[in-house]
């Protein structure tokens, strides 16, 4: 993106009907490390990719607990996400003090969206440069919302935000029909695979991702690194077992071929190299 005469103020409209400062805030979400969320009837799983500024520093926290029944995963400016998480936490405390109950997830999301929207029509403020995946459980069931810097909010069965999130979205779109009746372990498995898609060749370890879970009778909590590492290893073993059977079937197709017919595969492999 580039500067123009209509992006100096968040309240200035362009002739095309755009607010560039809001679009820049949404671009900040796309530049942040990936975060994913998915839900079933009884559980919500949040996950994120841990990115450190350098090898000498630790990664910034991207998943926050709001209440026992609500948690958030963020992508974008971590400082903005931390402030909004604190606001959500205070709202839950105030509601519990006044009504002696748990704040409905949808109501909290609307309040958060209203707070973000105010920043799009005040010249002395800037939009929050963070996107939030809000996962929660209330009397109406499990919920997953995405709050945008523009003040919009959407409810999803599964969603991914942040850098290289399109690969995770593609995976989730292929599998989302099974999420409704999925167990907690199955949701965690899909979450880990979706995070793996965003790494694009990088090795997935317990130090490069964070997973959080909440569900019926299970308050929001973040899985420790040892548990995540065991899950990753078990899923890798499960992937290798079907792959080990494929070489047995492959020679059966190649065996009938004559020795002088072995050359064409080599030529076929060479063609892409020339292209």
C-alpha positions in Angstrom: 0.0 0.0 0.0 1.1 3.6 -0.6 0.3 7.0 0.8 -2.3 9.2 -0.8 -4.2 12.5 0.0 -7.1 10.5 1.6 -5.2 8.4 4.2 -4.0 11.1 6.6 -7.1 11.0 8.7 -9.4 8.0 9.6 -12.5 10.2 9.1 -11.6 11.3 5.5 -13.5 9.4 2.8 -11.9 8.8 -0.6 -14.0 9.5 -3.7 -14.3 5.7 -4.0 -16.0 5.5 -0.6 -13.0 4.0 1.3 -11.4 4.7 4.6 -7.8 3.9 4.1 -6.8 4.1 7.7 -9.2 1.3 8.5 -7.9 -0.7 5.5 -4.4 -0.3 6.8 -5.4 -1.6 10.2 -6.9 -4.6 8.4 -3.6 -5.1 6.6 -1.8 -5.2 9.9 -3.9 -8.2 10.8 -2.8 -9.9 7.6 0.8 -9.3 8.5 0.6 -10.8 12.0 1.4 -14.4 12.8 -1.5 -16.9 12.0 -4.3 -17.7 14.4 -7.0 -20.3 13.9 -10.2 -21.3 15.6 -12.7 -24.1 15.2 -15.7 -25.3 17.2 -18.1 -28.2 17.6 -21.3 -28.4 19.6 -19.5 -28.7 22.9 -15.9 -27.5 22.4 -13.9 -24.6 21.0 -10.2 -24.9 20.1 -8.0 -21.9 19.4 -4.5 -22.1 18.1 -1.7 -19.7 16.9 1.8 -19.7 15.5 4.5 -18.5 17.8 7.0 -16.1 16.1 9.9 -14.6 17.9 11.6 -11.4 16.9 15.0 -13.0 17.0 16.7 -16.2 18.2 17.6 -14.4 21.5 14.0 -13.4 22.4 10.9 -15.3 23.4 7.7 -15.2 21.4 4.8 -12.9 22.3 1.7 -14.3 23.8 -1.1 -14.6 21.2 -3.8 -16.4 23.2 -5.5 -14.8 26.2 -7.9 -16.1 28.8 -10.9 -13.7 29.3 -13.0 -15.9 31.6 -13.5 -19.5 32.3 -15.9 -19.7 29.4 -14.2 -17.3 27.0 -10.8 -17.0 25.4 -9.3 -15.1 22.4 -6.6 -15.6 19.8 -5.2 -12.6 18.1 -3.3 -11.6 14.9 -1.8 -8.2 14.4 -0.5 -5.7 17.0 -0.1 -7.7 20.2 -0.2 -4.5 22.3 -3.7 -3.7 20.9 -4.8 -7.3 21.5 -3.6 -7.2 25.1 -5.6 -4.0 25.8 -8.8 -5.3 24.2 -8.4 -8.6 26.2 -8.2 -6.6 29.4 -11.3 -4.7 28.4 -13.2 -7.9 27.7 -12.0 -9.3 31.1 -13.3 -6.3 32.9 -16.7 -6.6 31.2 -17.0 -10.2 32.3 -16.1 -9.3 35.9 -18.6 -6.4 35.9 -21.4 -8.6 34.5 -20.7 -11.3 37.0 -20.7 -8.8 39.9 -24.0 -7.3 38.8 -25.9 -10.3 37.6 -24.1 -13.2 39.3 -23.8 -15.1 36.1 -21.6 -15.5 33.0 -21.6 -12.9 30.3 -23.1 -14.3 27.0 -20.5 -14.5 24.3 -22.5 -12.8 21.7 -23.1 -9.8 23.9 -19.4 -9.4 24.7 -18.6 -9.6 21.0 -21.1 -6.8 20.2 -19.6 -4.6 22.9 -16.1 -5.3 21.5 -17.2 -4.4 18.0 -18.8 -1.2 19.2 -15.5 -0.2 20.9 -13.6 -0.9 17.7 -16.1 1.0 15.5 -15.8 4.2 17.6 -12.1 4.4 16.5 -13.2 4.6 12.9 -15.1 7.9 13.3 -12.9 9.9 15.7 -10.1 11.9 14.2 -8.0 11.8 17.4 -8.1 8.0 17.5 -6.7 5.3 15.3 -8.3 1.9 14.5 -7.1 -1.1 16.5 -4.6 -3.0 14.4 -5.6 -6.4 15.6 -8.1 -9.1 14.7 -9.5 -11.3 17.4 -10.9 -14.8 17.2 -13.3 -15.0 20.2 -14.2 -18.5 21.4 -16.7 -19.1 24.1 -19.4 -21.3 25.6 -22.7 -20.2 27.0 -26.3 -21.4 27.4 -26.8 -21.4 23.6 -23.8 -23.6 23.0 -20.2 -23.1 21.6 -19.4 -20.0 19.6 -16.5 -18.7 17.5 -16.5 -15.1 16.4 -14.1 -12.9 14.4 -13.8 -9.3 15.4 -12.4 -7.0 12.6 -10.7 -3.6 13.1 -13.5 -2.1 11.1 -16.0 -2.9 13.9 -17.6 -5.8 12.0 -18.0 -9.2 13.6 -18.8 -12.6 12.1 -19.6 -16.0 13.6 -17.8 -19.0 12.1 -17.7 -22.7 12.4 -13.9 -22.4 11.7 -11.7 -19.5 10.6 -8.1 -18.5 10.3 -6.5 -15.0 10.3 -3.0 -13.6 9.9 0.0 -14.3 7.7 -0.3 -17.3 5.3 -3.8 -18.0 6.8 -5.2 -18.9 3.3 -3.6 -22.3 3.5 -5.3 -23.0 6.8 -8.6 -21.7 5.5 -8.4 -24.1 2.6 -7.8 -27.0 5.0 -10.7 -25.9 7.2 -13.1 -25.5 4.3 -12.4 -29.1 3.3 -13.0 -30.5 6.8 -15.5 -28.1 8.5 -18.6 -30.3 7.8 -17.2 -32.9 10.3 -16.5 -30.3 13.1 -20.1 -30.1 14.5 -20.1 -33.6 15.9 -16.3 -33.8 16.4 -14.8 -34.7 19.8 -12.2 -32.5 21.6 -9.3 -34.6 20.4 -10.5 -34.5 16.8 -10.8 -30.7 17.0 -7.2 -30.4 18.4 -6.0 -32.7 15.6 -7.6 -30.5 12.9 -6.2 -27.3 14.7 -2.7 -28.7 14.6 -3.0 -29.7 10.9 -4.4 -26.2 10.0 -1.4 -24.6 11.8 1.0 -26.9 10.0 -0.5 -25.7 6.7 0.5 -22.1 7.5 4.1 -23.0 8.2 4.6 -24.0 4.5 7.4 -26.5 4.9 8.7 -25.4 8.3 8.8 -28.1 11.0 5.9 -28.0 13.4 7.0 -28.4 17.1 5.4 -27.6 20.4 7.5 -24.4 20.6 6.2 -23.0 17.3 2.5 -23.3 18.2 0.0 -22.7 21.1 -3.3 -24.6 21.5 -6.1 -23.6 23.9 -9.3 -25.5 24.6 -12.6 -24.9 26.3 -15.8 -26.9 26.4 -18.7 -28.3 28.5 -17.4 -28.9 32.0 -13.9 -27.8 30.9 -12.9 -24.2 31.6 -10.6 -22.4 29.2 -7.0 -23.5 29.4 -3.9 -23.5 27.3 -2.2 -26.9 26.7 1.3 -27.2 28.0 4.2 -27.9 25.5 4.7 -31.5 26.6 1.0 -32.3 25.8 1.3 -30.6 22.4 4.5 -32.4 21.5 2.9 -35.8 22.3 -0.1 -34.9 20.1 2.1 -33.8 17.2 4.2 -37.1 17.4 1.0 -39.2 17.6 -0.4 -37.5 14.5 2.9 -37.8 12.6 2.9 -41.6 13.3 -0.7 -41.8 12.2 0.3 -40.1 8.9 3.3 -42.4 8.3 1.4 -45.6 8.7 -0.8 -45.2 5.6 2.2 -43.8 3.7 4.2 -46.9 4.5 1.6 -49.1 2.7 1.9 -47.1 -0.6 5.4 -48.3 -1.6 4.1 -51.9 -1.5 1.4 -51.1 -4.0 3.7 -49.0 -6.3 6.1 -51.8 -7.4 3.1 -53.9 -8.5 2.3 -51.3 -11.1 5.9 -50.9 -12.2 6.9 -54.6 -12.3 5.1 -55.5 -15.5 6.9 -52.8 -17.4 9.9 -54.0 -19.5 13.4 -52.9 -18.8 13.6 -50.8 -21.9 10.4 -49.0 -20.9 12.0 -47.5 -17.7 13.4 -44.6 -19.7 10.1 -42.6 -20.2 9.6 -41.9 -16.5 13.1 -40.3 -16.5 12.2 -38.1 -19.4 9.0 -37.2 -17.8 10.8 -36.1 -14.7 13.3 -34.1 -16.7 10.7 -32.0 -18.5 9.5 -30.0 -15.5 13.2 -29.2 -14.7 13.6 -27.6 -18.2 10.4 -25.6 -17.7 
